Amino acid sequence: MNKKLIISDLSLIYGDKNKILSNVNFDLKESEIGCILGPSGCGKTSLLRAIAGFENIISGTILKDGVCISNSLENTSVQDRKMGMVFQDYALFPNMNVKSNIAFGLNNKSKKDKEARVNYLLDLVNLGQYKDKYPHELSGGEQQRVALVRALATSPEILLLDEPFSNIDADIKEDLVSDVRDLLKELSITSIVVTHDQYEAFNIADKIVIMNDGKVEQVGNAYNIYHKPVNKFVADFVGLGIFLPITQNKNGKLKTPLGILEDSKLKKGFTKFENLEMLLRPDDVIHNDESKTKAVVIEKQFRGAEFLYKLLYKNKYPLLCYAPSHHNHKIGESIGIELDIEHYVIFEKS
């Protein structure tokens, strides 16, 4: 499948010296949904604005369908990029009703074609009955849907969404994220979503770009980002986890406080072993009342279907563990645990 968008060695500076983005690289295929994920201030929105054409880059290139639309010498205009954008605050016109908001960019169409396009888009998001309402009469989720289809009205080739779910109530957010993904897939539109919420990224994206301090740390799908982080920043930022020290026994085997590591699960490339530590996710530590390995409950969080337990092993090593919520253990209680690790994630100590 051809690459729809290719970002190569992109750098961006605000003012004279303030470098916001440095050597950013990633690409998206036709119909792929990408997500730029990172903490506040890492450059996510600046990158999205550069892709949209609102910012001039100082080096690198942006290619769309193999054609350069940005480099240090030229910058294709925003309107000529054939991209749609959904802003964080939705930017709906308060003095226009829903159908007028959606039709705003359709001035080149006849009244009949314009009305047909608006009705089609409203039906896609089940808002046909709201076409005569004004933004202030809609819920946050309804406003978000209107902003989305307004951006789709002109049939953009790429859709850009800047923190589109940040103002949505938690009780409807998960369903809305899934609905938006389904819609983007139904329309086969290449899209980029900016978010600081890893669970939004996991639920909507085919490809995730992890950013920190203006640089790309890792690009991959949700599974690899979570289970195979390339460095400690990604491991810390995505998901929960703790790090256990690794030592080498007299037989040359690597071990943690919880036992010897299996050679078959060790990745190659380490030449010295005195400064290593291993990532343990809560799903790597299984609660088993029959296990002889015990740890003490020092904190717990009720999460509905499960508890997240913070444990202390040998009065020294913290662990995290999920357990079904009917396993309701008290603080200070000793519980049985065992490891269930598919592959080891090991880093050098920083």
PyMOL commands that set and color helices and strands:
alter all, ss='L'
color gray80, all
select helices_A, chain A and resi 44-52+79-81+98-103+111-124+128-130+135-137+140-152+170-187+198-204+222-227+232-237+263-265+282-284
alter helices_A, ss='H'
color red, helices_A
select strands_A, chain A and resi 3-14+18-29+33-37+59-64+67-70+83-86+158-162+190-195+207-212+215-220+242-248+254-256+259-260+276-280+285-287+294-302+306-313+317-324+334-339+345-348
alter strands_A, ss='S'
color yellow, strands_A
deselect
rebuild
show_as cartoon
